[in-house]
Amino acid sequence: MPLHDPDEQLAWLIRQGERCGFTLPDAGAHGPDVALSAPPPLTGYKTVSGSRRRKITISPVRYDGHLTVTDPTALAHALQHGIGRAKAYGCGLFSLAPPASMQRASPHPTEPPPHTSRSIP
């Protein structure tokens, strides 16, 4: 069932976080510190009943914001395997980086600040 409503999309990410070892910090009156954007829809075909193909359309969502790690092992698994059902279409993939404020504070742009870790155990 596609989720087109931003509130439903955010609720989906919160549910995935519970399963995948992260929470979304609260940004006050605006809710979690996450911005949603909609890349163009993806179209593909799914084989059903032998050789019959059915056209499918995926409506991806990009989430940009902050998260708090609650379970490093579960998050490492999600980073390696992705989340959600549309991974075959390039959805459900994670890309993590230190917050922009931490990147600017680093004396060496390619080096993480001293209090961060390079990898998740």
N, C-alpha and C positions, 0 to 999 in steps of 0.2 A: 504494500500500500504506500504510494508516494506521499511524502510530507511536503506540502507547498507552503503552509503557514509558518512564518518565522518562529512563533511560540512553540509549535510542534517540533520544529527542527532543533530548537534549543533544548527542549525537553528530551529529545532523542540523544543529544550529546551528553546531557547530564546522566541519563541512564547508562550510556556507554562508559562514562567516567567511573560509575560505581563498579562496573564489571572489569574495567581496564586499569584501575589503580590511580585515578586522578579525580580531583574536584575542581570546580570553577570558582575562583574567588569572587565575592560579591563586590560590585562597583557602586554600592549605595542604591539610590532610588531607581537607577536604570537596570538593576538586576546584575547577572554575572558579567564579568569583564571580558566579553566576547562580542565581536562584530561578525555578522553573517553577510555573505555576498553570494550571488548566484552566477556561476560561470554558465556558458551556453549549454543547452541540453545535449546529451549524447544519445545517439541512435545506434541500435545494433539488432541482431536477430538471435532468437533462441529456438533451438530445435525442440519440437514437441511431436509426439506420436510418430516416431521413426524418422522420416525424412521431411516432414512438414515443418516449415519455419514460420515463426511468429515475430513480427516487428515489435521491438520494445524501445521505450524512450526512458532514459535516466535523467533525472533533474538533480545534478550535483549541487552541493552547498560547500562553500569555503568558510571555515571558522578561523578568525584571527583574534588572538587575545592571550590571556594568561591562564595557566593551570597550576594547580598545586599537586605534587606527587604524594599519594597516600600509600601506594604499594609498588615499590620499584620493580619487583619481579613481574607483576601483572602488566605494568606499563612497558617493560622491556619486551614482553610477549606481544603486546599490541603494536609496538614499534616494528617488530620483526614480521608480524603476520597481518597487520592491518585490522580494521574494524568494519562492521557492516557487511551487507550482502552484495554490494556492487564492486568488489575489489577487482574483478575481471575487467571492469571498465575504467579502472584507474581511480576509483573512489575509495574512501576509507583509509587513505594513506596518511601517515603522520610526518610532519617535518617540525622539528623542535629547534629552538635557538634561544640563547639568553635574551632577556628583555632588552629593548633598544637602549634604555638608560644604562644598563650594565655594559653593553657593547661600547658605548661612547666613553665609559669610564676606564676601559681597558687600555693600558699603555701600548699594547701590541695588538692590533686589530685581529690577527689570526690566533691569538692566545686568549683563552677564557680568563675572566678575572680569577684571582687566586682562591676565592672562596667557592668556586663552582667545580663541578666534576666533568670530565670529558666523556665518561661513559656511564651507563646505568648497569649496575651489577646484575 
